Amino acid sequence: MNTFTAQLKLLDGEVIPLRSSEDCFVCGRQNPDGLRLSFAVDLDRQTIETEWIPPGKYRGYSDVLHGGIVALLLDEAVGKLALSLGMPAVTAELTVRYLRPVPTGQRLRVRARITEVKRRLLLGDAEVILEDGTPGAKATAKLMRARP
């Protein structure tokens, strides 16, 4: 896990400290209830990827991964990539398109990339890819950059 401390300045001027945590629900190794996902970053291509087989306890409908968990995966991938590229940020907006039911019990691949870097804003996209290679969900994200 990348260790960092940063500050996020809100539009109203308030400054909020941000610190990494091994208790992160998605990637933290110290969270007994977390997903404990590991991500592979390609710095040259500025992409990130992980694979995961979601257990049934995260289902919404029978054998279908809950949509909130799908959104969580997409959000985490973009945010983790920004941090890995040395641009810690928090999600300001996430738009998810659910394309088909995402099954539990099957290997998923989650990929993300940063598409544009602005002064205080990062733009990115992410996708969940099903075991057969078809997209299950896609997202676009706007992230507000923090100051290291």
SULSUL-V565071 format. One record per residue. N is the residue number from 1. RES is the residue in one letter. PSI is psi in radians with two decimals (NA if undefined). OMEGA is omega in radians with two decimals (none if undefined). NEAR is the number of other C-alpha atoms within 10 Angstrom. Layout:
((N & RES & PSI & OMEGA & NEAR) (N & RES & PSI & OMEGA & NEAR))
This chain:
((1 & M & 2.36 & 3.07 & 14) (2 & N & 2.23 & 3.09 & 10) (3 & T & 2.30 & 3.14 & 9) (4 & F & 2.76 & 2.96 & 13) (5 & T & 2.32 & -3.12 & 13) (6 & A & 3.00 & 3.06 & 17) (7 & Q & 2.42 & 3.08 & 17) (8 & L & 2.11 & 3.10 & 19) (9 & K & 2.05 & 3.14 & 16) (10 & L & 2.87 & -3.11 & 11) (11 & L & -0.50 & 3.13 & 7) (12 & D & 0.07 & 3.09 & 6) (13 & G & -0.25 & 3.12 & 8) (14 & E & 2.45 & 3.13 & 9) (15 & V & 2.23 & -3.10 & 12) (16 & I & 2.22 & 3.09 & 12) (17 & P & 2.46 & 3.06 & 12) (18 & L & 2.30 & 3.10 & 17) (19 & R & 2.45 & 3.08 & 10) (20 & S & 2.77 & -3.10 & 13) (21 & S & 2.34 & 3.04 & 17) (22 & E & -0.04 & 3.10 & 15) (23 & D & 0.10 & 3.13 & 15) (24 & C & 2.31 & -3.11 & 16) (25 & F & -0.61 & -3.07 & 18) (26 & V & -0.86 & -3.00 & 19) (27 & C & -0.14 & -3.07 & 19) (28 & G & 2.40 & 3.14 & 19) (29 & R & -0.27 & -3.08 & 18) (30 & Q & 0.02 & -3.12 & 13) (31 & N & 1.88 & -3.08 & 15) (32 & P & -0.37 & 3.14 & 10) (33 & D & 0.00 & -3.03 & 12) (34 & G & 3.04 & -3.13 & 14) (35 & L & -0.47 & 3.11 & 16) (36 & R & 0.76 & -3.14 & 18) (37 & L & 2.54 & 3.02 & 14) (38 & S & 2.45 & -3.10 & 15) (39 & F & 2.49 & 3.05 & 18) (40 & A & 2.19 & -3.11 & 13) (41 & V & 2.34 & 3.00 & 19) (42 & D & 1.75 & -3.07 & 14) (43 & L & -0.63 & -3.14 & 11) (44 & D & -0.74 & -3.12 & 6) (45 & R & -0.16 & -3.10 & 9) (46 & Q & 0.91 & 3.11 & 15) (47 & T & 2.88 & 3.10 & 23) (48 & I & 2.65 & -3.11 & 22) (49 & E & 2.60 & 2.99 & 21) (50 & T & 2.80 & 3.03 & 17) (51 & E & 2.60 & -3.09 & 17) (52 & W & 2.48 & 3.00 & 17) (53 & I & 1.80 & -3.08 & 13) (54 & P & 2.25 & 3.08 & 20) (55 & P & 2.82 & -3.10 & 13) (56 & G & -0.39 & -3.11 & 16) (57 & K & -0.19 & 3.12 & 10) (58 & Y & 0.31 & -3.11 & 16) (59 & R & 2.71 & 2.97 & 19) (60 & G & -1.29 & 2.98 & 15) (61 & Y & 2.99 & -3.12 & 13) (62 & S & 2.12 & 3.10 & 10) (63 & D & 0.34 & 3.11 & 18) (64 & V & 2.21 & 3.12 & 17) (65 & L & 2.36 & -3.14 & 21) (66 & H & 2.40 & -3.12 & 20) (67 & G & -0.55 & 3.09 & 18) (68 & G & -0.62 & 3.09 & 12) (69 & I & -0.66 & 3.07 & 15) (70 & V & -0.84 & 3.12 & 21) (71 & A & -0.69 & 3.10 & 21) (72 & L & -0.77 & 3.13 & 14) (73 & L & -0.77 & -3.14 & 23) (74 & L & -0.78 & 3.14 & 26) (75 & D & -0.82 & -3.12 & 26) (76 & E & -0.72 & -3.10 & 19) (77 & A & -0.79 & -3.14 & 24) (78 & V & -0.77 & -3.14 & 34) (79 & G & -0.73 & 3.12 & 23) (80 & K & -0.65 & 3.10 & 23) (81 & L & -0.80 & 3.13 & 27) (82 & A & -0.80 & 3.12 & 26) (83 & L & -0.77 & -3.13 & 17) (84 & S & -0.46 & 3.12 & 20) (85 & L & 0.11 & 3.11 & 14) (86 & G & 0.38 & -3.14 & 12) (87 & M & 1.20 & -3.11 & 21) (88 & P & 2.42 & -3.06 & 24) (89 & A & 2.85 & 3.03 & 26) (90 & V & 2.64 & -3.11 & 22) (91 & T & 2.21 & 3.05 & 17) (92 & A & -0.54 & -3.13 & 12) (93 & E & 2.36 & 3.09 & 13) (94 & L & 2.12 & 3.10 & 18) (95 & T & 2.06 & -3.07 & 14) (96 & V & 2.35 & 3.01 & 19) (97 & R & 2.01 & 3.10 & 13) (98 & Y & 2.01 & -3.02 & 17) (99 & L & -0.56 & 3.10 & 12) (100 & R & 2.83 & 3.12 & 12) (101 & P & 2.35 & 3.11 & 16) (102 & V & 2.03 & -3.03 & 24) (103 & P & 2.66 & 2.92 & 23) (104 & T & 2.81 & 3.07 & 22) (105 & G & 0.10 & 3.11 & 15) (106 & Q & 2.56 & -3.11 & 15) (107 & R & 2.25 & 3.07 & 14) (108 & L & 2.63 & 3.00 & 22) (109 & R & 2.33 & 3.12 & 19) (110 & V & 2.21 & -3.14 & 25) (111 & R & 2.60 & 3.09 & 24) (112 & A & 2.80 & 3.06 & 29) (113 & R & 2.69 & 3.01 & 23) (114 & I & 2.22 & -3.07 & 23) (115 & T & -0.40 & -3.13 & 13) (116 & E & 2.43 & 3.10 & 11) (117 & V & 2.10 & 3.07 & 14) (118 & K & 3.11 & -3.08 & 9) (119 & R & -0.98 & -3.12 & 7) (120 & R & 0.03 & -3.01 & 12) (121 & L & 2.46 & 2.99 & 18) (122 & L & 2.47 & 3.04 & 24) (123 & L & 2.45 & -3.14 & 19) (124 & G & 2.98 & 3.03 & 24) (125 & D & 2.79 & -3.10 & 23) (126 & A & 2.80 & 3.09 & 26) (127 & E & 2.62 & 2.98 & 27) (128 & V & 2.17 & -3.08 & 27) (129 & I & 2.26 & -3.11 & 19) (130 & L & 2.93 & -3.09 & 19) (131 & E & -0.56 & -3.14 & 16) (132 & D & 0.08 & 3.08 & 9) (133 & G & -0.07 & -3.14 & 10) (134 & T & 2.59 & 3.11 & 11) (135 & P & 2.35 & 3.09 & 19) (136 & G & -0.57 & 3.13 & 21) (137 & A & 2.65 & 3.09 & 22) (138 & K & 2.68 & 3.12 & 21) (139 & A & 2.63 & 2.91 & 20) (140 & T & 2.56 & -3.06 & 21) (141 & A & 2.54 & 2.95 & 22) (142 & K & 2.20 & -3.13 & 21) (143 & L & 2.39 & 3.08 & 24) (144 & M & 2.18 & -3.10 & 22) (145 & R & 2.48 & 3.05 & 24) (146 & A & 2.85 & 3.09 & 22) (147 & R & 2.16 & 3.11 & 15) (148 & P & NA & none & 14))
